[in-house]
Structures are given as structure tokens and as C-alpha cells.
């Protein structure tokens, strides 16, 4: 299989996978937006399609005409260079276009881009745009899972989605030691990476130890039972203010029913399995738990250096590192320069991946990032000292 055939196959399989993730939903599930952070599935389907239309077909396929003049306004996310857009909190107000029209839009763009790829008459920049679009859609596949869970998990009947995206039990782990030294950080070699992974550079790390396992629900229960959410001492001031304002007393989706803890999973409402890794934890909660245990969260550099010493990929793991540029970081010109760089403030880095991350999408140098208050993402805790 040559590179063009492989790219075409990857493009088509990625487009199909997004629709497969949505398949268990009812049409009514495609529209709600319970909070601003959660986008409706219909919007994800339209936005990932608009990305290919806007950044590949329009600039590189001379004969292409947009499917609808309205869709750039409806499905742009945050690209100021690409024009005006619906505000993020208002995505759930769009009952139109109907789902069937969004699916027709997907088919139209998929077919047109597939034909364009089959011709093979395009420059390297165009190919790089397609690759970026594929990885962009894979990011949205994971966000789709987060958002669908939030939409379903905030309904009074706790509907069942299906059997996928399960985590595996963990045991209280041993700590692996890493000696002090100078280490190379960042992406190198062949293959795809995001611009925020570039600028490979050296860092000096003092000797540290890192847990070989994620924190379990059972371990986290001890924090709750010890009054962890009621005692300001282990919390950062901003985190303490956050849980007071939001009246948070347990991980997202946990509910205490007649003295027993239950949680919403994609399989429905179930008793909490104490052997599974605790998830849907904000950075504030992760930091407070680590402090209460007498440990801390690893920095993103410690995590990257030690990643070969433990299994990762069940949950994104909060680190103690703010999301900042690597030495020599440069934004790309135009709209694609808005992809990562403009978010390098008030965000915390997460490393690894989750059960909702598409296979082959993540790598040890991958720098995910969210606001410290984020809880609907598939996030967990690994301790360091």
C-alpha cells in the first residue's frame, strides 16, 4: 500500500469511527448541551467536517464549493482567522440544521475529499493538512465520549450507552525511583506530533519516585471519609474556593444512596468498584489528594522521563506543570497557528491517554491540557515524591 492509499484508508476509517461512536445515541441525544464545556454530538460531527472543508478542500481543491454558506458560522470552534462563529455556550441551542443534514454534510465532504486524495495530485502542505485533520477528528472522538457521558449522566434515568471505554482494576502500586540527571524532553523522529511537543530540550531533574499505578476508587474513598472535602488544609486556595462554590464532595458522577456510593458509567448506574482507578477528577482534587497523602503530582517532565517504568493509557494523568511553550516554540501562520499556542495560559498539563483515546493517537511526549477545574474529562491521579 503506497502512502496515498494508506492516507485515504486512514481518512475513511477515521470518519467512520466518529459515526460509530455516535451510533448508540438516539437522535434527541445529539442536541443537548448541559454546560458550556460539553458540546452536542451534532456539533462535533459538523465541526470535524468543517475542518476538512475549511483547511483542505477550499484551499487545495479548485472546483470545490461549500455545502452550505451557514455551516462555517455554525461549526467553527475558536479559529478567529476563519471568521465569525456561534458562541460556545450556544451550540446546544441549534436545533437546526437537523441531524440528517449534518450527516449529509459529512458524506458530501468525505466523498469529495476521498476523490481528491485518489487523484494524488497535491503538494506536501495539503497532505500535512489532511493528516492534521485526521488527528483533529480523533481528538474530537475522545471529546465525543466525554460529552456523551455528561449528557446521559445528567439525565434522571441514567441511560445506558454501551459496553465500551472500560477501565481495568489497579492495585496500590510500588514506587519506581529515577536518579537525578539531565534528560531530553519533547518529540523527535519521524511521524506526526503537535507543535506544542516540538522544541526538544534538556531539563535537569532531581531524584524522584513515581507510583507504578493510578490511585484507585478505594484509596480515594479514604480521602472522602477522612473529611478531605471539608478540610481546607490540603487544598490550594483556588481549589478550595472552587469546591465550596460548586458544592463538590466527591468525584463527578458519584452519588451516595442510602449510605452506599454509586456512580454513573456508560453501562448505567452502578455501585462504585473500589478496585478501578478513580476518574473524573479535577486538578484541584488531584492535588489535594496527593497533598493529603503526603505526596505530590509529578511534573510533566518527570512523567515523560519515567513513562517506560509503568503502564499508562487508562486515564489522562494530571501533572504539576502549567501548560507553557517549549524553548523556541513558534506558532504557525494563520488559523492553524491558533490550534495550541493561544491556550498557553491558565491550563494544566495532563500526560498519557485514556480508554477513550483512539489507538495510536497518543505518545509519551503528547501534551494534553485542560483548565484545573475540568472534571468531565477522563482524568486520574498518579502520585510522585
N, C-alpha and C positions, 0 to 999 in steps of 0.2 A: 504494500500500500504506500503510494507516494504521499508527500506532505500535504498536497491539496486534498486528496481523498481522505486522509486522516483528519484534516481540519474540518471538512464537510461532515464527516461522520460524527465528530465531537460536537459540532454545532447542532446537528439534528437531534442527537441523543440528549443534549442539554435542554433543548426546547421541549422535548417530550417529557423529560423528567419533571420539569416545573409543573406541567399539566397533570402528571401522575400524582404529585404531592397534593394537588387540589381535588383529585377525583373523589375522595370520600365525603367531600362537602356537599351540602345542599345549596341551591342557588341563593337562598337567603343568607347563607354564611359568607358570601363573597363581598358584602357591603358594609357591615358594622365596623366602627372604629371607636372602641370603648375609651381609649386615651390617645393623646397626640402621638406618642411613640409607636403605637400599633397601627400599621396601615392595612386597609382592607385587602383581601386576596385579589379582588378585581383590579385594584390599583397596581399591585406587584406584577400581575400579568400584562397590564398595559405599559407600565414603566419599562420593564425589561425589553419589551418590543420596541418602544420608542427609542431606547438607547441604540439599538442596531439601526433603526431608521435614521436617526439624527446623526450618528457618528460614523456610519459606514455607507449606507445606501445613498443618502443625499449628497455627500461629498465625492463619492467614488463611482456611482452608477449614473451616468449622464441621462439615461432615459427614465429614471425613477421619478414618480410623482407621489406625494404623500397620500396616505389612505384617507385621512381626514384633517382638515385645517385646524380643527379644535383640539386634536389629541396632543400636540406639543404643549399646549397650555394645561391640559388636564393631567398629563403623565410625566412632565418634567419634575425632577425632585428638588435639587438645590443648585442647578447649574445656571448661575446668573448670566453667563455668556450666551446661553441658549434661549434667553428671553423670559417673559413673564410666566407665572405658574400659579396654580391653585395653592393656597397656603396649606402647610402640612396638616394642621388640625382639622381642616375642612375636607379632607379626602373622603371621609365617611358620609358626607352629605351628597355625594354624587350617585344618585340612583340611575342616572343616565351618563354615558351610554350603557345599555343593558349588557349583561354578561355575554350574550350571544354575539353582540357586535364586537366586543373586546376579543373574543375568541376568533372571530373572522379577521380582525386586525392581525392577530398573531399568525394565523395561517397565511395571510397575504404577505407579511414581511418574511416569514420563514421560507416560503416558496420562492419569493423574489431573490432573497439573499443566497439561497441554495443554488439557483440558476446562475447567479453571478459568480459564485465560487466555482461551479463546474466549468465555467469558461476558462478560469485560471489566468485571466489577463488582468492582473492587478499588481501594484507595487508593494514593497515591503511595508510601508506605513499602513496601507489598507489591511494587510494580513495581521499586523500588530493590533489594529483596532478590533478585528474580529476576535482575536484571542482575548483581548481585554473584555470585550462584550460577553464572551463565554464565562470568564471568571466573575464578571459582574453579575451575570444571571445566577451563577452558583451561590454567590453571596446572598442573593435575594431568595434562593431556595431555602437557605437556612433561616433567613428572616421570616419567610412564609410560615415555617414550622412554629417559630416563637409566637408569631401574631395569631395564627390559627388557634394555638393553645390558649392564648389570652382571651380571644373572642369566645371560645367554647367554655373555658374555665370560669368565665364570669357570667354564665347563664345559670339560672336557678336549678336546672335539672342535670347539670354537669354531663353534657352529651359525650358519647364515645366517638373518637376519631378512628382509632385502629390500633394495630399492634406494633407499629414501627417506633424507632427512636428510643429504644430502651437502654438504660444504663445497666452496668454489671455491679454486683456486690464488691465492696472493698473491705479490707481489714486494716486495723490500726497499724500503720507502716513503720518500718525501721527508717532511720535517717542515714543518708549517704553523705560522706564528707568529701569536700572539694578543697584541695590545698590552694593557698594564695598564689597569685601569679598574674601575668599579663595574658589576655585572651583576645582573639579576633572575634568581632561581633558583626553580624549583618550578612546579607546574601552574597554568594559568589558562585560562579559556574554557569552552566547552561540552563535553559528553561525559563519559565515565567516567574516573575516576582513583582510586587507592587513597588512604587517609587519610595515608599517610606521604609523599605528594607535595605535600600541602597546607601552607599557611603560606608562600606566595610571599614571598621576602625578598631583600634586597640583600647581595651579598658583594663585597669588593674582592679582585681578583686581580692579582698581579704579572705582568709579561710572561712568557709561556712558549711553548714549542713542543711540538707533539704529532705523532706519526707518522701518516701517512695510511694506513698498512697495519698489519695484525696481524703479529706475529712468526711466521715460518714454521718448519716442522719442520727445515729445513736450518739455519736460524740457531740453533735450539735445540740441534741436534746438536753445534754448535761448543762450546757450553757444556758438554755432556756430555764431549766429547773432551778439553776443557781441564781436566778434573777438577773441574767445578763442583759435583758432588755429594760430592766428597771434601775440599773446602777450606772451612773454616768461615767464611772472611773475608767473603764477600758475603751471608751469611745472618743474619737476625735470630736471636737466641738461641733463641726458641721454635720457629722453623722448623728450625733445625739439630737441636734435640732431637727434633723430630717425624720428620725423615727418618732419623735414627740409630735411633730406636726402631722405626720401621716398615721399616727397611732399604730405603729408596726410592733408586733410582739412575737413574730415567728416568720420563717421563710414564706415567700409568696406561694399561694395555693394550699398552705397548711390551714386546717380548721380543727379546733378542739370540740369534739362532740361527746357529751356525757362523760367527760374525763379521759377520752381517748383521742389521739391525734390521727386525723385522716388528711389525705391530700388529693388534689385533682391531678390525674395523669391523663395522657391521651387515650388510655383504656377506660377512663371513667373515674369515679370517686372511690378511692381505695384507702385502706389503712396504711399508714406510713411504714415502709420497710426500713428497719433501722440499719440494715447492712448496706443499703445503697448509698452512694455519695450524696451529700446534701447539695441541693441546687436551687436556682432562682434566688441567689444571694447577692446583695449589693456589695460594692467595695466597702462601704461603711460597715456592714455586718461582718464581712470577711476580716477586716482589720480589727474590729472589736473582739471577735472570737479569738484571733491569733494573740492579741494582747492579753486577753483573759487567761489563755493557756500558758502564757509566759514565753510565747514565740513571736514571730512576725511573718509577714508575707515576703517571698523572695523578690528581689528586683528582677526586671526583665532580663538583665544581663546574666544574673545568676541562673535564672531559669534556662536560658539558651545554652549556657555552658554545661549545665547538669542534665539536660534533656535526655541524653543517652543512658542515663542511670535509672530511669523509671519509665513506666508506661504512661502515655498521655493520649488524649483524644476523646475521653468520655465527656468532659465538660471544659469550657474555657476557664482558665485559671487566672484569677486576679493577681496582679503583681503590685509591688510597692512603687512602681515607676509611673511618673507622669508621661503623657504622650507628647514627645518633643522630637524635633528633627535630628537626624544623624548629621555628623560633620559633612559639609559640602552638599547638603540637600538642596535640590533645585526643583521648583515647580515647572511642569510642562506648560507651554503657552496655551492660551485659550481655555475652553471649558474643561478639558480633561485635566488641566492643572488644578481644578477645584476638587478632584477626586479625594485626595487625602490631606494635602498640605494645609488647607484653611481650617482644619479641625484641630490643629495642634495647640489647643488651649482648653483647660478645664476638663480634660479627658484622662482616664486611667488606662494603662496598657493591660491587656489580657493575652496570655500565650496558650498555645496548644491547639485545641479544636474541640468539637463536641460530637455527640451521636447524630446531630443534625447537620454536621459539616459534610458536604459531598466528598466522596472518596477521592483522594489525591489533591484536594484543594489546599490543604494546609501543609505546613513545613515548620521546622524548628525556628526559622527566622521570621515567621509570619507575625506581624504586629497588629492584633485586633485592638480596638479601643472603643470605650463607652464612657458616658458620664458616671461618676461614682455612685449615683443613686439608682442606676439601672438594675432591675430585678427580673424582668420578663425574659431576659436572655438566658441561655443555658450555661450558667456560670457556677463555679465551685471554688473550693479552697484547698490549696496545698501550703503546708507550713514550712518555715525555714528558721534557722537560728545561727 
